[in-house]
Amino acid sequence: MFRFSDRGSLLAGVVAFGLVLGAGAARATDDFAGIGRAATPAEVKAWDIDVRPDFKGLPKGSGNVEKGEQVWEAKCAVCHGTFGESNKIFSPLVGGVEKDDLKTGHVASLKRTDFPARTTLMKVATVSTLFDYIRRAMPWNAPKSLSDDEVYAVLAYLLNLSDVVPGDFVLDDQSIREVQKIMPNRNGMTWDHAMWPSAAFTGKPVAPDVKAEPCMKACKKEPELVSALPEHALASHGNLADQNRSFGPVRGQVTAASTEVVAVRPKGAVIADSNGCLGCHAPNAKLVGPSYVEVAGKYKGAGDAATKLFAKVRAGGEGVWGDMAMPPQEEIRDDDLKEVLAWILAGAPEK
């Protein structure tokens, strides 16, 4: 049914996805003669790398906390901080977990009005989620470059930072199952309406949510907000509405406390923030990449500065400001990018 062509990885992904779902590769030759070829088992396997909460798909391997710290310092700390505490580039991964949470499976800090922070280890319910994400998406500048043993080691280090496992712990494809039993927020996720029922993992049968019916009359004109942050945490991460895409079904909640701050910022700063630029570049301090003040200084007096910067941002690259690569920025609109570059070349003023 699906076949590979020479068009690149996008079609390859569609092919693999179709085959994983049981599409008939054998029929491809008959139905689409002369177009591409059927995907091989090895090609399908390369795409089908997800690790589920019941640990299906988990690879063999192992890594200890000490090795994880070494890998972390070499490849992870630049963005996440030495102890997973960074709140400049990305939100903190570690913090907010107490010993009692390991017993209850519910992170008590999530209910505290005096603790608005939300770290990864506070929220995540399944340890497989952490393994899967690290394995497929990290490090940021070279995803999928970690070996399976390195993923086990890095995850062991993160778990140790949250006091989930001791400092001499070895995480492998067997011990990870025991870790799941003490994950701090393991009971913080509902299994009702799971898309793939797993009685073996949940201890009870789960009915899949496959009975949704489209509204045909008296439909609501606006979506109803059924989940919201508590009042005390609204502004802890700025205005969420400005940090989400402006199209499709996903919308960030408008937090009134931060809206007033955003309104007085220069347009270039707002656009840079909403497109994720400030995750790697700060106006006056080096983060993953150079500060915008440094960039403005480099191009000061150059008549074609805006044109050169436009081309560099669009194409991406590395080596000018160090070894950290900047990926091509192809999604931001031309007019928005020009607005951001004008703000940067003006010295990135905040007001």
Beta strands, then each sheet from edge to edge (+ up, - down):
strand 1: 62-64
strand 2: 170-172
sheet 1: 1+ 2-
end
